[in-house]
């Protein structure tokens, strides 16, 4: 929510997010209802593997809420014309999936089918969670002054070699390009225990343009306009369309859906707002029919 401006430190995190993190692979609290092994391969899924799966997600009453299979989406009346239906690709143990799904595919073989019954605590939680955010983050428009460095088309980051090792990843080679989260980084050198990469900052709303007063750009749906700049800083006006309450008066109790989650305003103070955030599937037991298509 409220992704406004790109910060170089956040880019380093984005580049490594696809590398994943260690996870407990024991499939506790995930109940395999069926386990039909049609595989001939002996290789099984483990944490750190990148896999492709087809899936059909249902509630306990049989209502389909999501699927990677076009024919199933058509059957359930859930077809999204703008979606490319294909097996879901993710890295096991990287936190890209809900816990129950992530753990449930561990030990599967290519061609194997399994039905996972996932309790709310291993899916989207049993209830909402509260968070305190800046009140500015929920304004329809606001101004912000940041360093000009945030709007460079290309910049350099240094990531310790130990970061890759801690995540069970090989240290990239000089000349290799890493792409994640819409950001591409090329490894320039490795020395002193650090991996130096140049980042092509295509998330810069003014990418490829010379900074000037009045220049407008877009960052993940937010409109950004330069109001003032000097040698060190840039002052921008942000039309904050990522605000879940965009166009509405902020009052206690107001609710809004944003990216599959419900936000409720619980408390408003001078500088901050307390929100309760809950997924639309929060509190529900989920049933997934999955088929492992590939281990990358």
Helices and strands as residue ranges (DSSP letters): H 8-17, E 30-36, E 50-59, E 64-67, H 70-76, E 88-91, H 99-104, E 113-118, G 120-122, E 129-134, G 135-138, E 141-147, G 148-151, E 154-160, H 161-166, E 177-180, E 183-191, E 194-200, E 216-219, E 222-229, E 233-239, E 255-258, E 261-268, E 272-279, E 286-295
